[in-house]
Amino acid sequence: MRIDISLDKNNKRFIFILNPTAGQQRSVELKEKIQRKFEASGMADKCIFAFTERPLHATELAAEFAGEYGEDAIIFACGGDGTVNEVANGIAGSSSILSVIPAGTGNDFIKSLFSTSRDSEIIDRIFEYETKMIDTADIDGRIFVNVASLGFDTIVGDKAKRMVAKARFLGGSAYFLAIFVCLFGKNFSKVRFTFKCSDNEGREYEVSESKEFVLAALANGGHYGGMFYPCPDAKLDDGLIDVCIVDRIS
């Protein structure tokens, strides 16, 4: 997948898919910032906005824009990591380009992508871009670009989403609070896995095991949950998935 955004900007369509429920409902403010930038640059006719209305709608929108504009489309996921995932799945296999303007709760993927996660800085430099290839991983026909997890952290993530839905001011701290809430209950699962691995010299080998575990993370990027680093050495373009498995503990 191509990602990031200085090819000929005059031939491009800058498409912004905004999630109105992400973060603290910042999509209107974000749209105004983007519009001001394009109007000041005389590029207002190259800018397209689309708002999501339901789960997976961003995937549908991204696929439609990718089909219409192809390699001339730079499609921005404007929301949290869920919006990024949906947009990535919509353009996967196309020649369109993915980029991100963070407006969610955790905004983890962008930490592996850019040197800044401030939307104002990204918008200011929106025409100063280059493209590069990154890895994607497939789980039952659906791709992910950052981290896929199972176990306790998934329970925490679901709880954090429900907490933010009721109290948006919590932001990224919801993940931290959700950990303590979820500790009072079953915090382990059973798993059987087989990994096909490669060592530093490129030699392949298998690891197979059955165990009780607290959490497992399959990482293409190094960050998740707003402030956690399950696989800090993970890189988006090294051709590898980093794996972290935490054994059952008291």
C-alpha positions in Angstrom: 0.0 0.0 0.0 1.2 3.5 -0.8 0.9 5.9 2.0 1.8 9.4 3.1 1.5 12.5 1.2 5.3 16.0 -3.8 4.3 14.8 -6.9 2.4 17.2 -9.1 -0.2 18.5 -6.7 -2.1 20.2 -9.5 -3.1 16.7 -10.8 -4.2 15.4 -7.5 -7.6 15.2 -5.7 -7.2 15.6 -2.0 -10.1 13.7 -0.5 -10.9 13.9 3.2 -13.1 11.2 4.8 -14.1 12.6 8.2 -15.6 10.6 11.1 -18.0 13.0 12.9 -18.0 10.9 16.0 -14.2 10.6 16.4 -12.3 12.3 19.2 -14.5 15.0 20.7 -16.5 15.5 17.5 -13.8 17.7 16.0 -14.7 17.0 12.4 -16.3 20.4 11.7 -13.4 22.3 13.1 -11.0 20.1 11.2 -12.9 20.6 7.9 -12.7 24.4 8.4 -8.9 24.3 8.9 -8.5 22.3 5.8 -10.8 24.5 3.7 -8.8 27.6 4.8 -5.6 26.0 3.7 -6.8 25.1 0.3 -8.6 28.4 -0.3 -5.4 30.3 0.7 -3.4 28.1 -1.8 -5.9 28.6 -4.6 -6.6 24.8 -4.6 -10.2 24.8 -3.3 -11.3 22.9 -6.5 -9.0 20.1 -5.7 -10.5 19.4 -2.2 -13.3 16.9 -1.6 -15.0 16.2 1.8 -17.1 13.2 2.8 -18.5 12.4 6.2 -19.1 8.9 7.4 -22.6 7.9 8.6 -22.2 4.4 9.9 -19.7 1.7 10.7 -17.6 0.6 7.6 -18.9 3.6 5.7 -15.4 5.0 5.4 -14.4 1.7 3.6 -17.2 2.2 1.1 -16.4 5.9 0.5 -12.6 5.2 0.1 -13.3 2.4 -2.4 -15.6 4.7 -4.5 -13.1 7.5 -4.6 -10.2 5.2 -5.4 -12.2 3.7 -8.2 -13.1 7.2 -9.6 -9.7 8.9 -9.3 -7.2 6.1 -9.1 -3.6 7.3 -8.7 -4.7 10.9 -8.7 -6.5 10.5 -5.3 -4.9 11.2 -2.0 -7.4 9.9 0.5 -7.1 11.2 4.1 -8.5 9.3 7.0 -9.6 12.0 9.3 -10.5 10.4 12.6 -9.0 7.8 14.9 -7.4 4.4 14.2 -10.7 2.8 13.4 -11.2 5.3 10.6 -7.7 4.7 9.3 -8.4 0.9 9.2 -11.6 1.4 7.3 -10.0 3.8 4.7 -7.0 1.4 4.3 -9.4 -1.5 3.6 -11.2 0.7 1.0 -8.2 1.6 -1.0 -6.2 -1.6 -0.6 -5.2 -3.0 -4.1 -5.8 0.4 -5.8 -3.3 3.0 -7.0 -4.7 5.7 -4.6 -2.6 7.1 -1.8 -3.5 6.9 1.9 -2.7 9.6 4.4 -4.0 10.5 7.9 -5.1 13.6 9.8 -5.5 12.5 13.4 -8.8 13.3 15.1 -9.5 10.3 17.3 -8.9 9.1 20.8 -5.6 7.2 20.6 -4.2 8.2 17.2 -1.6 5.5 17.3 -0.9 4.7 13.7 0.2 8.2 12.9 3.0 7.9 15.6 4.7 5.4 13.3 4.0 7.5 10.2 4.8 11.1 10.9 7.2 13.1 13.1 4.2 15.0 14.4 0.6 14.1 15.4 -0.7 17.7 15.5 -3.3 18.2 12.8 -2.4 21.9 12.3 1.2 21.0 11.4 0.1 18.3 9.0 -2.4 20.6 7.3 0.2 23.4 7.0 2.5 21.0 5.1 -0.1 19.2 3.2 1.4 20.0 -0.2 4.9 19.0 0.9 4.6 15.3 0.5 6.3 12.2 -0.8 4.9 8.6 -1.1 6.3 5.4 0.2 5.2 1.8 0.4 4.2 0.2 3.7 3.2 -3.3 4.7 -0.3 -4.5 5.4 -1.4 -7.7 7.1 -4.5 -9.8 6.3 -6.8 -11.5 8.8 -9.6 -13.4 7.2 -9.8 -11.1 4.3 -9.6 -7.8 6.2 -6.3 -5.9 6.4 -4.7 -4.0 9.2 -1.9 -1.5 9.0 -1.1 -0.9 12.7 -1.8 -3.5 15.5 -4.2 -6.4 15.7 -4.7 -7.7 19.2 -6.6 -10.3 21.2 -7.2 -11.0 24.8 -7.2 -8.5 27.7 -6.2 -5.5 25.6 -9.2 -6.1 23.3 -11.5 -6.1 26.3 -9.8 -2.9 27.5 -10.2 -1.3 24.1 -13.9 -2.1 23.9 -14.4 -0.7 27.4 -12.5 2.4 26.6 -14.7 3.1 23.6 -17.8 2.8 25.7 -16.3 5.2 28.3 -15.4 7.8 25.7 -18.9 7.5 24.1 -20.3 8.6 27.5 -17.6 11.0 28.5 -15.7 12.4 25.4 -13.4 14.6 27.6 -11.6 11.5 28.7 -9.8 11.2 25.4 -6.7 8.9 25.4 -6.8 8.6 29.2 -9.9 6.3 28.8 -7.6 3.4 27.9 -5.6 3.8 31.1 -8.8 4.0 33.2 -10.3 1.0 31.4 -7.3 -1.2 32.4 -8.2 -0.8 36.1 -11.9 -1.4 35.5 -11.2 -4.6 33.5 -8.8 -6.0 36.0 -11.8 -7.1 38.1 -12.8 -10.2 36.1 -11.3 -12.9 34.0 -8.2 -11.6 32.4 -6.8 -14.5 30.5 -7.7 -16.7 27.5 -6.4 -19.9 25.8 -4.7 -19.9 22.5 -3.0 -22.3 20.2 -0.7 -20.8 17.6 1.9 -21.6 14.9 4.2 -18.9 13.7 6.3 -19.1 10.6 9.3 -17.0 11.5 12.5 -15.6 10.1 15.8 -15.0 12.0 18.2 -12.1 11.4 20.0 -14.1 8.7 16.7 -14.8 6.9 16.5 -18.5 7.9 12.9 -19.7 8.4 11.6 -21.7 11.3 8.3 -22.5 13.1 7.2 -21.8 16.6 4.1 -23.8 17.8 2.6 -23.7 21.2 -0.7 -23.9 23.3 -0.9 -21.7 26.3 -3.0 -19.5 28.6 -2.3 -15.8 27.9 -3.4 -12.4 29.0 -2.9 -10.6 25.8 -1.3 -10.9 22.4 -0.5 -8.2 19.9 0.5 -8.6 16.2 2.2 -5.4 15.3 3.0 -3.7 12.0 3.3 -0.4 13.9 4.7 0.2 17.3 2.0 1.9 19.2 -1.6 1.2 20.5 -4.0 2.1 23.2 -3.0 5.8 23.2 0.1 5.3 25.3 1.3 1.7 25.1 4.1 0.1 23.1 3.6 -3.6 22.7 6.3 -3.9 20.0 8.4 -0.7 20.1 10.7 -2.0 17.3 8.0 -2.7 14.8 8.3 -0.8 11.5 5.7 -0.2 8.9 7.9 -1.2 6.0 10.3 -4.0 7.1 8.2 -6.8 5.8 7.7 -8.3 9.2 5.0 -8.6 11.9 6.3 -8.2 15.4 4.5 -10.4 18.0 4.0 -9.8 21.7 2.4 -12.5 23.9 1.9 -12.0 27.6 1.5 -15.3 29.6 -1.2 -15.7 32.2 -0.3 -13.9 35.4 -2.0 -13.3 38.7 
